[in-house]
Amino acid sequence: MAAPAPQPFLRPARRPVESTPVAAPRMLRERRADDPRSEDQLAEHYLVERELADRLRDAPKAQRRMLYSQVYDELLRRVPHHPMLRPRRDTAAVDKRQRKVTRALAFLRRFLSKDRVLMEIGAGDCAMAIRACAEARRVYAVEVSEQITREVEPPLNFQLVLTDGYSLPLPDAVADIAFSDQLMEHLHPEDALDQLQEIFRCLAPGGAYVCVTPNRLYGPRDISEYFDEVATGLHLREYSAREVRAIFQQAGFKRVKFYAGAKRWFIVCPYPLIAAVERVLDALPYKLRKRLADNGPARAFLGLRVAAFK
């Protein structure tokens, strides 16, 4: 009778339900020149991220409030070679990150001034928010992951705000400018409008939300770009300009402007022109669309740099 020991056979039966199959996926494209990881590491990252993304996609709304921060903390624990962890120990990655921050600030400066309050949503390592402290009266950095922000050393006019993923624990009309860079695509499609309405609430009258997000027509732009034709990682949905404009207007923004450019040079781009190009690209098969849209000049035109005004 002492033989209830075979009971552990129940555990292996559950494991396949909880994790992605371990078969190595086939890569659809070569590694990017700026990613030094091996194909095995990319596959490992993809399998972990897709498992976590599926967990978020399948979760009911009430559960997602807690899951956002858990998923990103778990991703960084399970993928120690994740690019977001590299800047802490890699001088080349630090330089690349600082160049990216410089470009983001170059675009943001047209909206910033010393008497304005900035709110960055999805602040990541807070490098951009901390640099912006020199150019704003106060900066709120909103982030879901304590893991990412662990090494932050803030100036006096900086405040880190942890969030559940789409609600913003800040007062009404607290900021003149809201900013996000590569955030909107990380939200569950059902949560995107909720967060936009939260951003709208936190903006002062006449304030602007400056949003940078990849265009789905040259995507995917998460780890699944190596393995899938549409985003299946933690880019839970990538958007076109037409889709972004529609959801911003639904959230209550009066005007939505699109910018084209690269590095430090940007111009306002007529929305009808962007929409017309997108319709043509949308009608093309994936390989041809990818070839035409996923290159420097095309991304400078199609990449979504949006300013929406309250």
Steps between C-alpha positions, in 0.01 A plus 500: 500500500799723533502514123316831435851608384406462128264803539754745348404368153229771508752786467657420164150475352444869576828640371416515126195714578713759679790540257562538130619188312879491505552416132741758354312730258626566149640848442347700214777760484862551595603647833515879520855634492449679834386186683805292600299202627514153347209338314448271800470801731255671263290182489509474880390864532222444245362190671495664844352826372234327295398291801467813713322692222246220461445513875415871471291461184288224655454660843172668591517875550495486882802266503699710251527783754735283705654309209669788316767559763536129579553408133774758439682420823482128414627563146810678629566228756466216251685667211824633656632597154195722430608826325343709778750355747804553279547878553588438863816310411579568133666831407395471132140445610521796740617723213222371273240562773627855555478571125142376501417725797660797320282435193186466713574830674569669166144419393346574841663842539250662263237442771711542819600810696640577845158592640324181383441169674586183307352156559679211326297179487700180460820670616705177499846570645390867546801627300283730287292624795811581703660691208173690452514624862743769380239628254174478699365629832414150617513150349285200590636167374226236486609134477361152571826325587702545818766274340570752222514804730712342773812710432334838454670798672255788457540882506288700745229584244454135401236261634468128417140376490430125485183400316296188426548541125232742390352696793704806605512566878533878450258794546291652221673764281837432665715520183536734205671239281463122502757294313542134412751328275430139399219455753161487328580176319566328835142549620226243463271630221211516747708718736637753250192726504485487882860619526448776242205627701718493813769703319231743380379538861852572630570768238429867570266680255692563177756232595648256250568129497811426293497133400764303307406149392597271209273470200368144459558527125876460547462271803518296697749692717523281809702178531245326276639693199749213464234229498151630404329724246290679764597598853453208742731611782432778750401735222142395567382717211683718250304778327476694176463880492133456410439282805694733732307806382166327552573385856650837603188678380285246683692582821404868463805665339399792277794506258739225395817593309750263340870569451748349256876510536803353673768590752447874567298599194121466495218662306124481531373248245149528349284219633327429162841429344597253774158332482523461120847340518381266776205381292734406215738315732212324675395345169842344435618150602719490811843452337452782249350733762789424736758571230340835413414619851775368729793721401635830629325746265166318517509476881583872519172564317280225645631487859225635723606822673174648615402813692140496625360816660240525776 
